[in-house]
Amino acid sequence: MFQIESISDEEGNDLSKEVDQGVHYPNLDALEEDLKSIFGEDVTFEVEGYDD
């Protein structure tokens, strides 16, 4: 399980207020589903500090 600590766009703008940082994700698929529901289907993401 993991949580989002912070999130930013490719320009470095802080988007952390757009997500619920209290949500625990069991895997990257669950994270992707949540991010797509917030930011749209064409969202891409890069995860730092996650070990599968």
C-alpha positions in Angstrom: 0.0 0.0 0.0 1.2 3.5 -0.7 -0.1 7.1 -0.7 0.5 10.2 -2.8 3.0 12.4 -1.0 2.9 15.1 -3.7 2.0 15.5 -7.3 3.1 18.0 -9.9 2.6 18.6 -13.6 5.4 18.6 -16.2 6.1 22.3 -15.6 6.6 21.7 -11.9 3.3 23.2 -10.8 2.1 21.6 -7.5 -1.2 19.7 -8.0 -1.3 18.1 -4.6 -4.5 19.9 -3.6 -6.3 18.2 -6.5 -5.9 14.7 -5.0 -6.9 13.1 -1.6 -3.5 12.4 -0.1 -5.1 10.2 2.5 -6.1 7.5 0.0 -4.1 4.2 0.2 -3.4 2.5 -3.1 -2.8 -1.2 -3.3 -1.1 -1.0 -6.7 -0.3 1.2 -9.7 -3.5 0.3 -11.5 -5.6 1.7 -8.7 -3.5 4.9 -8.7 -3.9 5.2 -12.5 -7.6 4.7 -12.3 -7.9 7.5 -9.7 -5.7 9.9 -11.5 -7.6 9.4 -14.7 -10.9 10.1 -12.9 -9.4 13.4 -11.6 -7.2 14.6 -14.6 -8.8 12.8 -17.6 -8.2 9.7 -19.6 -5.0 11.0 -21.3 -3.1 11.4 -18.0 0.4 9.9 -17.8 2.4 9.6 -14.6 5.7 8.8 -13.2 6.1 7.3 -9.8 9.2 7.9 -7.6 10.0 5.7 -4.6 7.6 2.9 -5.2 8.8 -0.7 -5.2 6.5 -3.2 -6.8 
